[in-house]
Amino acid sequence: MSLSTASSLVLTIPPPLTEHPASVYLSSLSPGSEPTMKRSLSLIAELLTNGQADYLTLDWASLRYKHTAAIRAALIKNYEPATVNRVLCALRRVLKEALRLELMSPVDYARAVDISSVKARKELRGRALTQNEIDALMRVCFSDRTPAGFRDAALIAILRGAGLRRAEVVKLDLKDFKSDGEIKVRSGKGRVDRTVYLSPGAIALVNDWIEIRTLIPGALLCQVNKSGRVVQQRLTPQAVLFILQKRGLEAGLEHFSPHDMRRTFVSDLLTAGTDIATVQSLAGHSNPAITARYDRRGEERKRRAAVQLEILGR
């Protein structure tokens, strides 16, 4: 894109945030999703203006099909399909806000968003952990008799037993955990509340941590400083990642991500025969298709299904 064209898309005076399509869109997102989509919008702005604008100073209402098509082409050259589709989703949503704010005409909007997502057939990301791997993680936590060991055991129990996202588990307060194992997840993805439940074994692990943490109101999962003292300060999603990486190395496990705990949660519930609608509700997914993508039961599930179709007699 030429420098003159790029400059024409840069706002000299950004509108108020209540009339700014990007700001209005971002305000509708959960705290966990907002940073990612903000980076996506800034990437669009940088590509269209040769780095002269960010998501706040790009004139979104002036975007036309030639701009959105160019963005799609540039993204395809440099990013994986999942990233391209995420950025295009953010682009469409901002343009929809521009339409709602009457900054774009319906015709210009319809043409600008007439860009297709990128199709890709790839193996599913991530994996499910085996029960032996979960047991190994718990053993390394149990062997650590400091408060951090009790906290990490409780963290893994909640992630594995309730399938929470990192951003959800760090937002839990003490009041959100009930003695019967009920956990209230507040403002999850999409700002939707839901209730999940822990097994008796997981409840015991959380209660062991609470006994050390004490009943002071605040974050359920707190920081533990280097001297082993509990600090009444909330963990961050990044801290959860570091904790799982540390415990995984100590247990000698192959690499796994925090989100693999959710995949394990979904896969194990489906293996146990739980209907997908219930699993969807517990996982906090917006539709069953998303839940199905978390299924990591693999070839063994298909083999067992085929055995049930045995043709008898000849």
Contacts in CASP RR format, 6 or more apart in sequence:
PFRMAT RR
TARGET T0000
AUTHOR 0000-0000-0000
METHOD contacts of the structure
MODEL  1
MSLSTASSLVLTIPPPLTEHPASVYLSSLSPGSEPTMKRSLSLIAELLTN
GQADYLTLDWASLRYKHTAAIRAALIKNYEPATVNRVLCALRRVLKEALR
LELMSPVDYARAVDISSVKARKELRGRALTQNEIDALMRVCFSDRTPAGF
RDAALIAILRGAGLRRAEVVKLDLKDFKSDGEIKVRSGKGRVDRTVYLSP
GAIALVNDWIEIRTLIPGALLCQVNKSGRVVQQRLTPQAVLFILQKRGLE
AGLEHFSPHDMRRTFVSDLLTAGTDIATVQSLAGHSNPAITARYDRRGEE
RKRRAAVQLEILGR
1 48 0 8 1.000
1 50 0 8 1.000
1 70 0 8 1.000
3 50 0 8 1.000
6 48 0 8 1.000
6 49 0 8 1.000
6 50 0 8 1.000
6 51 0 8 1.000
6 52 0 8 1.000
7 49 0 8 1.000
7 52 0 8 1.000
8 59 0 8 1.000
8 62 0 8 1.000
9 48 0 8 1.000
9 49 0 8 1.000
9 53 0 8 1.000
9 58 0 8 1.000
9 59 0 8 1.000
9 62 0 8 1.000
9 63 0 8 1.000
9 67 0 8 1.000
10 49 0 8 1.000
10 52 0 8 1.000
10 53 0 8 1.000
10 57 0 8 1.000
10 58 0 8 1.000
10 59 0 8 1.000
11 53 0 8 1.000
11 57 0 8 1.000
11 58 0 8 1.000
11 59 0 8 1.000
14 20 0 8 1.000
14 56 0 8 1.000
14 57 0 8 1.000
17 23 0 8 1.000
17 24 0 8 1.000
17 27 0 8 1.000
18 24 0 8 1.000
19 101 0 8 1.000
19 103 0 8 1.000
20 56 0 8 1.000
21 60 0 8 1.000
21 61 0 8 1.000
21 94 0 8 1.000
21 95 0 8 1.000
21 97 0 8 1.000
21 98 0 8 1.000
21 101 0 8 1.000
21 103 0 8 1.000
22 41 0 8 1.000
22 55 0 8 1.000
22 56 0 8 1.000
22 58 0 8 1.000
22 60 0 8 1.000
22 94 0 8 1.000
22 97 0 8 1.000
23 56 0 8 1.000
24 97 0 8 1.000
24 100 0 8 1.000
24 101 0 8 1.000
25 37 0 8 1.000
25 90 0 8 1.000
25 93 0 8 1.000
25 94 0 8 1.000
25 96 0 8 1.000
25 97 0 8 1.000
26 34 0 8 1.000
26 37 0 8 1.000
26 38 0 8 1.000
26 41 0 8 1.000
29 37 0 8 1.000
29 190 0 8 1.000
30 167 0 8 1.000
30 187 0 8 1.000
30 188 0 8 1.000
30 189 0 8 1.000
30 190 0 8 1.000
30 191 0 8 1.000
31 167 0 8 1.000
31 187 0 8 1.000
32 167 0 8 1.000
32 189 0 8 1.000
32 237 0 8 1.000
33 189 0 8 1.000
33 190 0 8 1.000
36 86 0 8 1.000
37 86 0 8 1.000
37 90 0 8 1.000
38 55 0 8 1.000
40 86 0 8 1.000
40 87 0 8 1.000
40 90 0 8 1.000
40 91 0 8 1.000
41 55 0 8 1.000
41 58 0 8 1.000
41 90 0 8 1.000
41 91 0 8 1.000
41 94 0 8 1.000
42 54 0 8 1.000
42 55 0 8 1.000
43 87 0 8 1.000
44 55 0 8 1.000
44 58 0 8 1.000
44 71 0 8 1.000
44 87 0 8 1.000
44 90 0 8 1.000
44 91 0 8 1.000
45 51 0 8 1.000
45 53 0 8 1.000
45 54 0 8 1.000
45 55 0 8 1.000
45 57 0 8 1.000
45 58 0 8 1.000
46 53 0 8 1.000
46 54 0 8 1.000
47 71 0 8 1.000
47 74 0 8 1.000
47 75 0 8 1.000
48 58 0 8 1.000
48 63 0 8 1.000
48 67 0 8 1.000
48 70 0 8 1.000
48 71 0 8 1.000
49 58 0 8 1.000
60 94 0 8 1.000
60 95 0 8 1.000
60 98 0 8 1.000
60 103 0 8 1.000
61 98 0 8 1.000
61 103 0 8 1.000
61 104 0 8 1.000
63 95 0 8 1.000
63 112 0 8 1.000
64 108 0 8 1.000
64 111 0 8 1.000
64 112 0 8 1.000
65 111 0 8 1.000
65 112 0 8 1.000
65 114 0 8 1.000
65 115 0 8 1.000
67 112 0 8 1.000
68 91 0 8 1.000
68 95 0 8 1.000
68 112 0 8 1.000
68 113 0 8 1.000
68 115 0 8 1.000
69 115 0 8 1.000
71 87 0 8 1.000
71 88 0 8 1.000
71 91 0 8 1.000
72 84 0 8 1.000
72 88 0 8 1.000
72 115 0 8 1.000
72 118 0 8 1.000
75 83 0 8 1.000
75 84 0 8 1.000
75 87 0 8 1.000
75 88 0 8 1.000
76 84 0 8 1.000
76 118 0 8 1.000
79 87 0 8 1.000
80 120 0 8 1.000
81 118 0 8 1.000
81 119 0 8 1.000
81 120 0 8 1.000
81 122 0 8 1.000
82 120 0 8 1.000
84 117 0 8 1.000
84 118 0 8 1.000
85 117 0 8 1.000
85 118 0 8 1.000
88 115 0 8 1.000
88 117 0 8 1.000
88 118 0 8 1.000
89 117 0 8 1.000
91 113 0 8 1.000
92 113 0 8 1.000
95 104 0 8 1.000
95 109 0 8 1.000
95 112 0 8 1.000
95 113 0 8 1.000
96 109 0 8 1.000
96 113 0 8 1.000
98 104 0 8 1.000
98 109 0 8 1.000
99 106 0 8 1.000
99 109 0 8 1.000
104 112 0 8 1.000
124 293 0 8 1.000
124 296 0 8 1.000
126 256 0 8 1.000
126 257 0 8 1.000
126 259 0 8 1.000
126 260 0 8 1.000
126 263 0 8 1.000
126 296 0 8 1.000
127 256 0 8 1.000
127 260 0 8 1.000
127 263 0 8 1.000
127 296 0 8 1.000
128 260 0 8 1.000
128 263 0 8 1.000
128 264 0 8 1.000
128 267 0 8 1.000
128 268 0 8 1.000
128 296 0 8 1.000
128 297 0 8 1.000
129 137 0 8 1.000
129 160 0 8 1.000
129 253 0 8 1.000
129 256 0 8 1.000
129 260 0 8 1.000
129 261 0 8 1.000
129 264 0 8 1.000
133 251 0 8 1.000
133 253 0 8 1.000
133 256 0 8 1.000
134 156 0 8 1.000
134 160 0 8 1.000
134 264 0 8 1.000
136 248 0 8 1.000
136 251 0 8 1.000
136 252 0 8 1.000
136 253 0 8 1.000
137 156 0 8 1.000
137 247 0 8 1.000
137 248 0 8 1.000
137 251 0 8 1.000
137 253 0 8 1.000
138 153 0 8 1.000
138 156 0 8 1.000
139 251 0 8 1.000
140 247 0 8 1.000
140 248 0 8 1.000
140 250 0 8 1.000
140 251 0 8 1.000
141 149 0 8 1.000
141 150 0 8 1.000
141 152 0 8 1.000
141 153 0 8 1.000
141 156 0 8 1.000
141 247 0 8 1.000
142 149 0 8 1.000
142 153 0 8 1.000
144 152 0 8 1.000
146 224 0 8 1.000
146 228 0 8 1.000
147 212 0 8 1.000
147 213 0 8 1.000
147 224 0 8 1.000
147 228 0 8 1.000
147 229 0 8 1.000
147 230 0 8 1.000
148 224 0 8 1.000
148 228 0 8 1.000
150 205 0 8 1.000
150 208 0 8 1.000
150 209 0 8 1.000
150 212 0 8 1.000
151 209 0 8 1.000
151 212 0 8 1.000
151 213 0 8 1.000
151 221 0 8 1.000
151 222 0 8 1.000
151 224 0 8 1.000
151 230 0 8 1.000
152 243 0 8 1.000
152 247 0 8 1.000
153 205 0 8 1.000
153 208 0 8 1.000
153 209 0 8 1.000
154 205 0 8 1.000
154 206 0 8 1.000
154 208 0 8 1.000
154 209 0 8 1.000
154 210 0 8 1.000
154 221 0 8 1.000
155 169 0 8 1.000
155 221 0 8 1.000
155 235 0 8 1.000
155 240 0 8 1.000
155 243 0 8 1.000
156 244 0 8 1.000
156 247 0 8 1.000
156 261 0 8 1.000
157 198 0 8 1.000
157 201 0 8 1.000
157 202 0 8 1.000
157 205 0 8 1.000
157 206 0 8 1.000
158 164 0 8 1.000
158 169 0 8 1.000
158 172 0 8 1.000
158 183 0 8 1.000
158 198 0 8 1.000
158 202 0 8 1.000
158 206 0 8 1.000
158 221 0 8 1.000
159 169 0 8 1.000
159 240 0 8 1.000
159 244 0 8 1.000
159 258 0 8 1.000
159 261 0 8 1.000
159 262 0 8 1.000
159 265 0 8 1.000
160 202 0 8 1.000
160 261 0 8 1.000
160 264 0 8 1.000
160 265 0 8 1.000
161 198 0 8 1.000
161 199 0 8 1.000
161 202 0 8 1.000
161 265 0 8 1.000
162 183 0 8 1.000
162 196 0 8 1.000
162 197 0 8 1.000
162 198 0 8 1.000
162 202 0 8 1.000
162 265 0 8 1.000
162 282 0 8 1.000
163 196 0 8 1.000
163 261 0 8 1.000
163 262 0 8 1.000
163 265 0 8 1.000
163 266 0 8 1.000
163 282 0 8 1.000
163 283 0 8 1.000
164 172 0 8 1.000
164 183 0 8 1.000
164 185 0 8 1.000
164 196 0 8 1.000
164 262 0 8 1.000
165 188 0 8 1.000
165 189 0 8 1.000
165 259 0 8 1.000
165 262 0 8 1.000
166 237 0 8 1.000
166 240 0 8 1.000
166 241 0 8 1.000
166 258 0 8 1.000
166 259 0 8 1.000
167 188 0 8 1.000
167 189 0 8 1.000
167 237 0 8 1.000
168 185 0 8 1.000
168 188 0 8 1.000
168 189 0 8 1.000
169 221 0 8 1.000
169 240 0 8 1.000
170 219 0 8 1.000
170 221 0 8 1.000
170 234 0 8 1.000
170 235 0 8 1.000
170 236 0 8 1.000
170 237 0 8 1.000
170 239 0 8 1.000
170 240 0 8 1.000
171 186 0 8 1.000
171 187 0 8 1.000
171 188 0 8 1.000
171 234 0 8 1.000
172 183 0 8 1.000
172 185 0 8 1.000
172 219 0 8 1.000
172 220 0 8 1.000
172 221 0 8 1.000
173 217 0 8 1.000
173 218 0 8 1.000
173 219 0 8 1.000
173 220 0 8 1.000
174 210 0 8 1.000
174 213 0 8 1.000
174 215 0 8 1.000
174 216 0 8 1.000
174 217 0 8 1.000
174 218 0 8 1.000
174 219 0 8 1.000
174 220 0 8 1.000
175 217 0 8 1.000
175 218 0 8 1.000
176 183 0 8 1.000
176 184 0 8 1.000
176 185 0 8 1.000
176 186 0 8 1.000
176 220 0 8 1.000
177 183 0 8 1.000
177 206 0 8 1.000
177 210 0 8 1.000
177 220 0 8 1.000
178 184 0 8 1.000
179 203 0 8 1.000
179 207 0 8 1.000
180 197 0 8 1.000
180 203 0 8 1.000
181 197 0 8 1.000
181 198 0 8 1.000
181 202 0 8 1.000
181 203 0 8 1.000
181 206 0 8 1.000
182 195 0 8 1.000
182 196 0 8 1.000
182 197 0 8 1.000
183 195 0 8 1.000
183 196 0 8 1.000
183 197 0 8 1.000
183 198 0 8 1.000
184 193 0 8 1.000
184 195 0 8 1.000
185 193 0 8 1.000
185 194 0 8 1.000
185 195 0 8 1.000
185 196 0 8 1.000
186 193 0 8 1.000
187 193 0 8 1.000
188 194 0 8 1.000
188 284 0 8 1.000
189 284 0 8 1.000
190 286 0 8 1.000
192 284 0 8 1.000
194 281 0 8 1.000
194 282 0 8 1.000
194 284 0 8 1.000
196 282 0 8 1.000
198 206 0 8 1.000
206 220 0 8 1.000
209 221 0 8 1.000
210 220 0 8 1.000
212 230 0 8 1.000
213 220 0 8 1.000
213 222 0 8 1.000
213 230 0 8 1.000
214 230 0 8 1.000
216 232 0 8 1.000
218 232 0 8 1.000
218 234 0 8 1.000
219 232 0 8 1.000
219 233 0 8 1.000
219 234 0 8 1.000
219 235 0 8 1.000
221 234 0 8 1.000
221 235 0 8 1.000
222 230 0 8 1.000
222 231 0 8 1.000
222 232 0 8 1.000
222 233 0 8 1.000
222 234 0 8 1.000
222 235 0 8 1.000
223 230 0 8 1.000
223 231 0 8 1.000
223 233 0 8 1.000
223 234 0 8 1.000
223 235 0 8 1.000
223 239 0 8 1.000
224 230 0 8 1.000
224 231 0 8 1.000
225 231 0 8 1.000
235 243 0 8 1.000
240 258 0 8 1.000
241 257 0 8 1.000
241 258 0 8 1.000
244 256 0 8 1.000
244 257 0 8 1.000
244 258 0 8 1.000
244 261 0 8 1.000
248 256 0 8 1.000
262 283 0 8 1.000
262 294 0 8 1.000
263 294 0 8 1.000
263 296 0 8 1.000
264 296 0 8 1.000
265 282 0 8 1.000
265 283 0 8 1.000
266 279 0 8 1.000
266 283 0 8 1.000
266 291 0 8 1.000
266 294 0 8 1.000
266 295 0 8 1.000
266 296 0 8 1.000
267 294 0 8 1.000
267 295 0 8 1.000
267 296 0 8 1.000
267 297 0 8 1.000
269 278 0 8 1.000
269 279 0 8 1.000
269 282 0 8 1.000
270 276 0 8 1.000
270 279 0 8 1.000
270 295 0 8 1.000
270 297 0 8 1.000
271 297 0 8 1.000
271 301 0 8 1.000
276 288 0 8 1.000
276 291 0 8 1.000
276 292 0 8 1.000
277 288 0 8 1.000
279 291 0 8 1.000
280 287 0 8 1.000
280 288 0 8 1.000
280 290 0 8 1.000
280 291 0 8 1.000
283 291 0 8 1.000
283 294 0 8 1.000
285 291 0 8 1.000
285 294 0 8 1.000
END
